[in-house]
């Protein structure tokens, strides 16, 4: 075991809870610390993008794991998130909720620390969200960012260009994780 793996493979120190939310027609799954008071700091936001045909339930272990370290994770339930629009809208939803007095998130979120994260098509969406909204999205993490040759039209992207990420346009820190070699 590598030191970093050993340090972070175990669940974090915070109990977690889950929830759902809707904002107009958008639906989100949420993973967050069970007690914000127990953190001692404002929770950074992670906005998640699913891969093609995916759902947050398929990566719930990862999303819950992030919450156990104090992150508040919001994940679009859409199976196509390559445009980045849903990923960005989810982050904005939580920023708004941070200011709503009746919200469980009120005053507990660090709205200046927002990461867009995703896998496959959602990785492209994470890049798109960050390049479209660099004032909000401060960092990016991708799992298997697809090669541009795989971009195609779908319900989220009327044209392939709508789902083609441009990592060179990123101005934020980014962590690229490649899992399929030349396919990424």
Number of C-alpha atoms within 10 A of each C-alpha: 6 6 7 8 9 9 11 12 9 10 14 16 13 20 18 21 14 17 10 13 15 12 10 6 5 14 17 22 21 24 27 28 24 16 14 22 10 12 16 9 12 19 24 18 26 31 29 35 38 30 26 16 10 19 18 23 13 11 14 16 11 13 25 24 23 22 29 22 19 28 25 29 30 29 28 28 20 21 19 25 34 36 27 32 18 27 31 26 16 29 26 17 17 24 21 14 18 19 14 13 10 9 13 12 20 16 17 21 22 17 20 14 15 28 26 32 28 29 26 25 32 33 30 33 34 38 33 29 30 29 21 16 14 15 11 19 26 18 21 27 21 25 22 22 27 24 16 16 10 14 19 16 16 17 11 17 19 12 13 16 13 18 26 24 26 12 17 8 12 17 13 16 10 18 12 14 15 16 12 11 10 8 13 17
